[in-house]
Amino acid sequence: MPAYLVVTATVTDPAKMGAYQQALSASGLYEAHGARYLVRGRAAVSLENWSGQAVVVAEFPNRAAVEAFWNDPAYEAIKPLRAAAGTFHVALFDSAP
């Protein structure tokens, strides 16, 4: 059953965020863990009280794949680049039954 990694972000340092995105893309970690992006970026239209945060929704094959990605030593090395770029909220969601 698919599982989803959901991130909301308020980026305060675009240059640092760019470095994080480049490192993550170059690493191939999403692909290695079977993930694909469903949503990546800012809302096209705010329908109600949207604060302008950027959002990432990535689908993984299952919960174990999300956890393996999150705890992958290669990703652990990339995470500090993101931490310096803004404020982030990250959660793992299981598929609806």
Summary of the structure (lengths in Angstrom):
residues: 97
radius of gyration: 13.6
end to end distance: 9.0
largest distance: 39.9
contacts: 244
relative contact order: 0.35
helix: 38%
strand: 33%
